[in-house]
Amino acid sequence: MAALQKVALITGAGTGIGKAVALALMKDGYAAVLAGRRKDKLEETAAEGKASGSKSLVVPTDVSDPGSIKALFANTKEAFGRLDVLFNNAGIGAPAVPLEDLPYETWKKVVDTNLTGIFLCTQEAIRIMKAQEPRGGRIINNGSISAHAPRPRSVAYTATKHAVTGLTKSTSLDCRSYNITCSQIDIGNAATPLTERMAQGVMQADGRTAVEPRMNADDVGRAVVYVANLPLDTNVLFMTVMANLMPFVGRG
C-alpha cells in the first residue's frame, strides 16, 4: 500500500517565518495548505514551493475571523481529506507605546489574532485529526521568545505569547487520547521583514537603543520539519531557536 502524503497547514504562509516553514515542509514532501491575508503573497510561496513537486492549496484567511477559519479547514478537508500538521504562525504586533496609552481596539486586535485565532485553528485541527485514519496529528505553535521575556512597550504581543504557552500545554494534555501532540517553538530574531528594524537598533530594557543580531529564517523551517517528522509517541514540547548573539539569556 502506498504511503499517504502528509498534509501541513501553515498560517501566515505568505511572508517571513510562515513562508520559510511552508517551503521547508514542501521540500520535505508535505502537501501544504497556505493560509494568510494576502492572496498574492500566498501565491508567491506556492510558486516557489512548486519546484519541490509537492501540492499546495492557497486559501486567503483572516485568523481573527472565526468564519474565515472554519472555511480554511473545510477547504483543507475537502482538498486533501486529512491534516497531519498545523503550524499556528500568523500573528501581529502593536505600536511601541507606553502601556497606559495602548488603545483597547489595538489590544483586542492583537488578542483576536495571536491568541483567539490560534485557539480556533487548534479546535478545527483537532476535529479533523481525531476523526481521520490513521488517527492523530501534530500542532506546532509559534510562541516567540516574548513567551519568556518582554521587550519594552510590547504588552499586547507579550501577553498573547505568554498565553500561547498555556494553550500549548493544555492542548498537549487534552489531546493525548486522540494521538495528537502539541509543540511550541519560541523564535528569536529570525531575519524577516518584521525584524528589519533590529538592524537599525531597537529599545533595550535599560532604555538604550542597540542593534540586535538576527538569524536566517530557513533555520526555523528546518527546526519545524524536525518536530513535524517525529513519531506521534514522541514530542518536543518546547524548543527555542534564536540568533546566538541576541540579548536574551543575559541581563539587559
N, C-alpha and C positions, 0 to 999 in steps of 0.2 A: 504494500500500500504506500502510495506517495505521501511524503510528509506534508502537513498543512502549512501553507505560507503564513507566517506570523504577521499580525496586523498591529501597527502602532498609531496612536492618535496623539498629535502634538499641538498644544495650543500656543498661540503666539509664534507660529511657524514661519512668518514672513520675514523676520529680521533677527539679528543678534543671536542669542543663545538658542532660541527655538529653532531658527534656521540651521544652525550648526548641528544641533541634535537630530533634526529631521534628516539632514543629509547623511549623517553618520549611520543612522538606523537604516536608511535606504541602501547605503553602500553595503551594509551587513545583511541585506536580503529581505528586510521588512517591507511590506506594503504600508504606505504612510497616508494617514488622513491629516491634511494640513489645514489647521483652523487659525483664523485671525481676522482682524477687522478689515484689512486691505487686500482685496482680491488680486490686484496687480502684483503685490509682493509675494503672495502665496504662489501665484503662477510662476514667478521667477524661481522660487525654491523648487517647485515641481520640475521646471525645465532643467535646472542644474542637477537634480537627482535622477533625471531620466537616463543619464549615461550609465547608471548602475544597473539598469534593466528592471528595477522594481516598479510596481504600480503605485500610483498616488491618486488621491482624491482631494480636490480643493473645495473647502466649504467655508465661505465667509461667515464669521461668527463673532458676536459680541458676548463675551463671557459674563458681562454684568446684566444680561437679559436672559431670564430663565427660559423663555420661549425659544430663543436662539440656541441655547444649549440643548434643549430637547430635540430640536431639528437636526443639530450636529450629530447626535448619537443615533437618531433614527436613520439618517443618511449613511452613517458608518455601518450599521447593521444591515441595511438594505444592500449596500455595495459589496460587503465582504462577509457578512454572516457571523462575524465574531470580532473580538477585540482582545489582544494579548497584553498590550502595554498602553497605559495612559501616562503621558508626561504633562503634568499640570504646570505650565510655564508662564502663561500670559499674566502680565502684571503691569501696574503703573505706579509712579511716584507722585509727589506733590511738591509745589514750590517750597524752597527752603526759607520758611518764615518762622518767626517766634511762635512757640506752641499756642500761646493765647490768641494769636492773630489768624490761625488757620480757620477758614470758613467751614461751617458744618457741611455745606454742599460738597466741598473738596474732600473732607474726611469721608463722607458717605460714598463718594465715587471710588475712592481707593479701597474701602472695605468691601464694596459690592464686587469689585474686580478681583482683588487679591485674595480675599477670604471666602466670601459667599460664592463667587464663581468657581473656585476650586472645590468647595463643598458640593455644589450642584453637579459639576462634572464627575466628581467621585461617586455620587449617588447613581448617576446614569451608567457609569462604567461598571459598578458593582452589579447592577441589574442585568447587564449583558453577560458579564464574566461568570456569574454564579449559575446562569441558565444554559451556558454553552457546553459543548462536548468536544474535546476534553474540558472539564470544568476548571475555572480559575484564571488568574492573570496577575499582572503586576502594575501597581500605581506608583509613580515617582513624582514627588512634589519638588518644585524649585523653591527652596526655603530662603536662601541668601545668608550671607554672614550677618546680615541685620537680624536674623533669628537669634543671634547670640549677643550682639552688642550694637547699640545705635550709633549713627552719625549725628552730629549736631543738627537740630532742626529737621528731623525726619520722623516725627511722631506717628504719622498715619502709616507710612511704609513699615516702620519698625514694629508697630503694634500688630499689623496684619501678619508680618513674617514670624513674630513670636507665636501668634495664634495658629499659623500653619503647622508649627511643631506639635501642638496639641492635637490638631486634626490628623497629622501623620500617625501619632501614637494611637489615637482612638481607632483610626481605620485599620491599622495593623492588628490591633486587638480584636476588633469586632468582626473582622473578615477571615479569621483563622479557619473557621469551619467551612468556608467556601473555597479554600485553597487560593486565596487572593493575598498577596503580600503588598505592603506599602513601605516605601522608602522616601527619604528626604535627602536632597543634595544641596548643600549650602555653598554657594559660589561667591568668590571674592575677586572682583576687578577683572572679569573677562573683557577682552577688548571688543566692544560693540559700540554702535552709535550712542547708546545711553551713557557710556563711560568716557566719551571723548573729553569731557571737561576735566577729568583727572589728569590729563596730560598738561593742562594749564595750571592746575592746582585747585584743591578743594579744602574746605574748612576742616580743621582738626579739633580734637576735644579741648585743647588749650586756647583755641581761638586763632591760632596761626593758619595760614594758607600754605599748603605743601603739595607738590607733585607726588602722585602715587603710582607705583609700578602696576602694569596690567599683564595679563596672560592671554594666549591665543584661545579664542572660544572653541576651536576644534578640539582642544584637550577636554573640554566639558563634554563634547559629543562622545569622545571615546570612553569617558567615565560612565556616561549613561548607558552606552551599549554594553559595557561590562556588567552593570547591575541588571539590565534587561535580560541578559542571557543566562543569568544564574538559574538553576533549577528551583522550582517553587517550594521546595522544602528548605531553602536557604535564603536569607535576606541580609542585605546591608541596610540596617535601619537608618543610620545617618552617615553621610560622607561629606567631608569638607574638601573642596577643590579651590585653591586660591593661588594668586600670584605670590610667590615665595617671599618677596621683599616688601609686600604691602604692610602697612601698620595695623596689625590685628592682634597678634599674640603678645606684643609688648605693651607697656603702659604708655598712653598718649599724653 
